[in-house]
């Protein structure tokens, strides 16, 4: 399995502990009732720490689903020339 996907799944499980594992990959702002501004802040903070990526404030509006965050993290890792997330 893709290590970025696996690590992001663990991040989501930490931020949304009541979210079933089977629902994580389809999670979005609209589908997760607990996804509010505090959850967004916690997610961004945890993802920045786990992946060692910086998130710009103007990018927050696009981080509205598991898939959009996965894409964002992959872009950030590619831009710094690293896909190592061991």
N, C-alpha and C positions, 0 to 999 in steps of 0.2 A: 504494500500500500504506500502511496505517496506520503513521505514524512511530513510535509507541510500540512496536508489534509488531516493526518492523524493528530498532529500537535494542535491544530486549530480546533478539531473536534474536542480534545481535552480542555482547551480554553473555554469553549462554549459550555461544556459540562460543568465547569467550575463556576461560571457566571450564572448559568441557568440550571441549578441542580434538580429542579422539578421537571425539566424537559426530558422526555424519553429519548434514549440514545438513537432510536430509529427516526426521530423527528429533527435531529440536529442539522443534518445536511439540507433540509428544506426550511430551516428556521428563517424567519424574516421579522421585521418590525411589525408587520401586519398580523403575522400568525402566532406570535409569542406575546401573550398579555403582559408578562413581566418585563418586556423590553421597553424601558423608559429611558429618560436621560441619565439616570444613575447607572443603569445597566450598560448603556453606551459608554459612559466614562470608564466603568470597570472593565469592559471588554477591550477598549482601546489601550488602557493602561496595561492589562495583562498581555495583550498581543504584542505591544511594544517591547515589553520585558522578555517574553518568550522568544520572539523572533529577532530581537535587536534591530527593530525598524522604528523610524520616527514617523509619526502621523501629523500631518499639517492640519490646522483647524479648518481650513477650507475643504479638506477631504472628508470631513465627518458626514456631510450630507449624502455621500455615496456609499457609506458603510451601513447599509440597511438590511443586509441578509448574510447568511453564511457564505453563499456563493460570491457575493460582491466583496466580502472581506477576504475570502480565499484568493480571488483575483487580485485584489489590492496588495496583499502580502506577497504573492508571487511576483508582481510587478516591482515592488520595493526590493525584493531579494535579487531579482534580475538586474535592476539598475545599479546595484552595488557589486554585481558580478559574483553573487554567492547564492547557491541553492542548498548549502549545507546547514541543516537545522537540527542536527543530531541532538 
